[in-house]
Amino acid sequence: ALEVEFADWPEVKWTKAAGGLYAWLTFPPHIDAGPNGPLVPRALDAGVLYVPGEFGHVPDEFGAVPRNEARLSFGVADATQIAEGVRRLRQA
C-alpha cells in the first residue's frame, strides 16, 4: 500500500517489516508529523490514526527529536483496510 500511494514521492521512506505489528514511515524533513503538527488533525479528519514518531525517540542533547516520522500499525487491519488507511494518510 505504501509503494502504491507514495510511488510518486520518493523522499518518503519506510521500513519493510518482516514481522511484528508496525512499519516506520519517514517523511521529508519539512513535513511535521508530530503531535502538534498539521498532519495529525488532517489524518484524524480522514479517519486515520498514527503514532507520531517523535514518541519513539530519546531527545538529543538539545532536546530535539525528529518530527517527520510516523509509526503505522498493521497488526489489526486486513489488507483492504491497510490500503484504504494508507490512501487516506496520503490524502491527509
N, C-alpha and C positions, 0 to 999 in steps of 0.2 A: 504494500500500500504506500509506503514512504517513497519507494522508487517511482511509482506511478505519479503521485501527487507532487513530488519535488524534483522530478526529472529535469525541469527547465530552470532550476535554481541550484546550480552546482555548489554554491557556497554552503548550503545546508548539508550537514553530515550526520550520520547516525551509526550506532553500533548494530551489528548483525548478530543478534542474540542466538546463541546455540542452546539455550535453555533458560530457565528462570522465568521471571514474570514481567520484566521491564526492558525497555530499549531506551538508550540515551540519545537525545536529539540536540544538536548544536546548530544554532542559527548564526548568521554573520554577526560580528560584534555590535553593530548598530541596532539590532533587534532586541528590545528589552522584554524578555520572557519572565522577568522576576515578579514577585508577588504584588509589587506596586506599579508594575509596568502596564502598558496598554493592552498587551496580548491576553492577559488573564481575563479581564472582563469581556473582551471580544469573544474569546473561546467559550466562556460560560454562556454568553448570549447565544452562541451557536450550539449549545448543548454538549460541550466537550470540556473535560477537566483534565489537567495535567499537573504534575508536581514541579514547581519551579526548581531548576537545577541548583540554584544557589543554596538550597537546603541540604544538598549533598556535599558541600564543600566546607572546609575549615578556612576562615578568613586568613589572608596573608598578613604580613607584618604591618600593613597599612589599613587592615580591616576590610580589604576588598575581596569580593567573590565574583565569579562570572555571573552575569545577569542574562546571558543569551543562550541558556541551556534549559532543557526540559526532560523530565523523566516520564516516559509513557508506559502505562501498564497494558499488557496484552494477555494477562492471565485469566481474566474472567469474561472476555468477549470472544465471540466467534469471528471467523474470517470476514463475514459480511459486515458485522458491527465495527470491526477494526478498520476496514476500508472506508466506511462511512465516517467514522471518527477522524481519521486522518484527512479525509476530504474536507470536513468541517474545520479542522485545525488549519489547513492550508488557506481556506477562505477567510478565517479569522485574521 
